[in-house]
Amino acid sequence: MNSCQHLAIIMDGNGRWAKAQGKPRTAGHLVGADNVRTIAIAANDLGVKYLTLYAFSTENWKRSSDEVGYIMKLPSYFFKRYMQEFLDRNFKLNIIGEMNRLPKATQDVLNYGIESSMNNTGLNLNICMNYGSQREITLAAMKYAKDVVDGKASLDISEEEFSGYLMTSGFPPVDFLIRTSGELRISNYLLWQIAYAELEFVPESWPEFTPDVLKRCLDDYYSRDRRFGGVNK
């Protein structure tokens, strides 16, 4: 049976879910933040070792300043409410993205989460904040080029070696990518890391994405025949 060591999720549909409930978009983001805790625990219970969640993309800055400002305050709410529980569960928090472009107060909260859990050995909970995959690959290429110029790297490099320049260095490739809310696109997310991932697009919005839906998706994943370009006899 397939194993799902690394699960990635595009958490889509918070705002549309809230509007359908007659609520402001920010209400959807709050419910979505709480659901991160629910799904992280469920994923861990289902044997996932790395859970990577798309929280805020480099393109999300285009949204209204009120919505962006609210999202930037969510980490403070989230970690005050759930960080101790995550520590008790041995979860390790990692942030993927250009944190230096986030408000300082947001950076401080995220750094607190990283430092508090850095020695934990359980589920790696990876939150993508101010992340875009094309930007990630560009930055990796720049680092590699500098190492070549400085004599620290050879022009002859393998895909595995190049992956060490990415923000996900040290993590295994993504096995399974789920996008919620019915959208059928990748949206500049983990383009390198999902090269051989299985994909699933579900109609449920992120606030509606329950542990039962997660199990349904994983059951479907386990039933698939992953060949990685080869042929299974």
C-alpha positions as CSV (number, residue, x, y, z in Angstrom):
1,M,0.0,0.0,0.0
2,N,1.1,3.6,-0.7
3,S,2.4,5.5,2.3
4,C,1.6,9.2,2.7
5,Q,4.6,10.6,4.5
6,H,4.1,14.1,3.2
7,L,0.7,15.6,2.7
8,A,0.2,19.1,1.3
9,I,-3.1,21.0,1.4
10,I,-4.2,24.2,-0.4
11,M,-6.6,25.6,2.2
12,D,-9.1,27.3,-0.2
13,G,-12.6,28.7,0.2
14,N,-12.6,30.5,3.6
15,G,-14.0,33.7,2.3
16,R,-16.5,32.1,0.0
17,W,-17.7,29.9,2.8
18,A,-18.2,32.9,5.1
19,K,-20.1,34.9,2.4
20,A,-22.4,31.9,1.9
21,Q,-23.1,32.1,5.6
22,G,-23.9,35.8,5.4
23,K,-20.7,36.6,7.3
24,P,-17.6,38.7,6.5
25,R,-14.7,37.0,4.8
26,T,-12.6,37.4,7.9
27,A,-15.0,35.1,9.8
28,G,-14.1,32.3,7.3
29,H,-10.4,32.9,8.0
30,L,-11.0,32.5,11.7
31,V,-12.9,29.2,11.3
32,G,-10.2,28.1,8.9
33,A,-7.5,28.8,11.4
34,D,-9.2,26.7,14.0
35,N,-9.5,23.9,11.4
36,V,-5.7,23.8,11.1
37,R,-5.6,22.4,14.6
38,T,-8.3,19.9,13.8
39,I,-6.8,18.6,10.6
40,A,-3.2,18.6,12.0
41,I,-4.3,16.3,14.8
42,A,-6.3,14.1,12.4
43,A,-3.4,13.9,9.9
44,N,-1.0,12.9,12.7
45,D,-3.4,10.2,13.9
46,L,-3.6,8.9,10.4
47,G,0.1,8.5,10.1
48,V,1.2,11.6,8.2
49,K,4.7,12.8,9.2
50,Y,4.8,16.1,7.3
51,L,1.7,18.3,6.8
52,T,2.3,21.4,4.6
53,L,-0.5,24.0,4.5
54,Y,-0.8,26.9,2.1
55,A,-1.8,29.8,4.5
56,F,-0.8,33.0,2.6
57,S,0.7,33.2,-0.9
58,T,2.9,35.9,-2.4
59,E,-0.1,36.8,-4.6
60,N,-2.5,37.2,-1.6
61,W,-1.1,40.7,-0.9
62,K,-3.4,41.8,-3.7
63,R,-6.4,41.4,-1.4
64,S,-7.9,44.3,0.6
65,S,-5.7,45.8,3.3
66,D,-8.4,44.9,5.9
67,E,-8.4,41.3,4.9
68,V,-4.6,41.0,4.7
69,G,-4.2,42.8,8.1
70,Y,-6.6,40.4,9.7
71,I,-4.8,37.3,8.3
72,M,-1.5,38.7,9.6
73,K,-3.0,38.8,13.1
74,L,-4.3,35.2,13.0
75,P,-0.9,33.6,13.9
76,S,-1.0,35.4,17.3
77,Y,-4.6,34.1,17.9
78,F,-3.7,30.7,16.7
79,F,-0.5,30.1,18.7
80,K,-1.9,31.6,21.9
81,R,-4.8,29.1,21.7
82,Y,-3.1,26.0,20.4
83,M,0.7,26.2,20.8
84,Q,0.9,24.5,24.2
85,E,-1.3,21.6,22.9
86,F,1.0,21.3,19.8
87,L,4.0,21.2,22.1
88,D,2.3,18.5,24.3
89,R,1.6,16.5,21.1
90,N,5.3,16.8,20.1
91,F,4.5,18.7,16.9
92,K,7.3,20.7,15.3
93,L,6.4,24.0,13.6
94,N,8.1,25.1,10.4
95,I,7.4,28.2,8.4
96,I,8.0,28.1,4.6
97,G,8.2,31.5,2.8
98,E,9.8,34.8,3.0
99,M,9.1,35.7,6.6
100,N,11.2,38.9,6.4
101,R,8.4,40.5,4.3
102,L,5.8,39.9,7.0
103,P,4.9,42.5,9.6
104,K,7.3,42.3,12.6
105,A,4.6,41.3,15.0
106,T,3.7,38.4,12.8
107,Q,7.4,37.4,12.4
108,D,7.8,37.5,16.2
109,V,4.9,35.1,16.8
110,L,6.0,32.7,14.1
111,N,9.6,32.7,15.3
112,Y,8.3,31.9,18.8
113,G,6.4,28.9,17.5
114,I,9.5,27.7,15.6
115,E,11.9,28.1,18.5
116,S,9.4,26.6,21.0
117,S,9.0,23.4,19.0
118,M,12.4,23.1,17.3
119,N,13.4,20.0,19.3
120,N,10.1,18.2,18.9
121,T,10.2,14.9,16.9
122,G,6.5,14.4,16.0
123,L,4.4,15.8,13.1
124,N,6.2,18.5,11.1
125,L,3.5,21.1,10.7
126,N,4.7,23.3,7.9
127,I,2.8,26.6,7.4
128,C,3.5,28.4,4.1
129,M,3.4,32.2,4.8
130,N,4.2,34.7,2.0
131,Y,5.1,31.7,-0.2
132,G,5.2,31.3,-3.9
133,S,6.8,28.4,-5.6
134,Q,8.2,30.2,-8.6
135,R,9.8,32.7,-6.2
136,E,11.2,29.8,-4.1
137,I,12.8,28.2,-7.2
138,T,14.2,31.5,-8.3
139,L,15.8,32.2,-4.9
140,A,17.2,28.6,-4.9
141,A,18.7,29.2,-8.3
142,M,20.3,32.4,-7.1
143,K,21.8,30.7,-4.0
144,Y,23.1,27.9,-6.2
145,A,24.6,30.3,-8.7
146,K,26.4,32.2,-5.9
147,D,27.8,28.9,-4.6
148,V,29.1,28.1,-8.1
149,V,30.7,31.5,-8.4
150,D,32.2,31.2,-4.9
151,G,33.6,27.7,-5.8
152,K,31.4,26.0,-3.2
153,A,29.3,24.1,-5.8
154,S,29.8,22.4,-9.2
155,L,27.9,23.1,-12.3
156,D,27.2,19.3,-12.4
157,I,24.3,19.1,-9.9
158,S,21.6,16.5,-9.4
159,E,17.9,17.2,-8.8
160,E,18.3,15.9,-5.2
161,E,21.2,18.2,-4.6
162,F,19.4,21.2,-6.0
163,S,16.4,20.5,-3.8
164,G,18.7,21.3,-0.9
165,Y,18.5,25.0,-1.9
166,L,14.7,25.0,-1.6
167,M,12.8,26.2,1.4
168,T,11.7,22.6,2.0
169,S,15.3,21.4,2.3
170,G,15.4,18.2,4.4
171,F,11.7,17.4,3.8
172,P,10.7,14.5,1.7
173,P,8.8,15.1,-1.6
174,V,5.1,15.6,-1.4
175,D,3.2,12.4,-1.7
176,F,-0.3,13.8,-1.9
177,L,-1.7,17.2,-2.6
178,I,-5.3,18.2,-1.8
179,R,-7.0,21.4,-2.8
180,T,-10.3,22.3,-1.1
181,S,-13.3,24.3,-2.4
182,G,-13.5,22.8,-5.9
183,E,-10.9,24.9,-7.7
184,L,-8.9,22.9,-10.2
185,R,-5.4,24.5,-10.2
186,I,-2.2,24.5,-8.3
187,S,-1.8,28.2,-7.7
188,N,2.0,28.4,-7.6
189,Y,2.3,25.9,-4.8
190,L,5.2,23.5,-4.2
191,L,5.8,23.1,-8.0
192,W,9.1,21.3,-7.5
193,Q,8.0,19.2,-4.5
194,I,4.8,17.8,-6.2
195,A,6.6,16.5,-9.3
196,Y,5.2,13.0,-8.7
197,A,2.5,13.7,-6.1
198,E,-1.0,12.4,-6.4
199,L,-3.6,15.2,-6.7
200,E,-7.1,15.5,-5.4
201,F,-9.6,18.4,-5.7
202,V,-12.5,18.3,-3.3
203,P,-15.7,20.4,-3.3
204,E,-15.6,21.1,0.4
205,S,-14.3,24.5,1.4
206,W,-11.5,24.5,4.0
207,P,-13.9,25.2,6.9
208,E,-15.9,22.2,5.8
209,F,-12.8,20.0,5.5
210,T,-13.4,17.6,8.4
211,P,-11.3,14.6,9.6
212,D,-13.8,12.4,7.8
213,V,-13.2,14.1,4.5
214,L,-9.4,13.8,5.1
215,K,-9.8,10.1,5.7
216,R,-11.9,9.8,2.5
217,C,-9.1,11.5,0.5
218,L,-6.4,9.3,2.1
219,D,-8.4,6.2,1.4
220,D,-8.6,7.2,-2.3
221,Y,-4.9,7.9,-2.3
222,Y,-4.0,4.5,-0.9
223,S,-6.1,2.9,-3.6
224,R,-4.0,4.5,-6.4
225,D,-1.2,2.8,-8.4
226,R,1.8,5.1,-8.1
227,R,4.4,4.2,-10.8
228,F,6.7,7.2,-10.8
229,G,7.1,6.9,-14.6
230,G,7.7,3.1,-14.5
231,V,5.4,0.2,-14.9
232,N,4.1,-2.0,-12.1
233,K,4.0,-5.7,-13.0
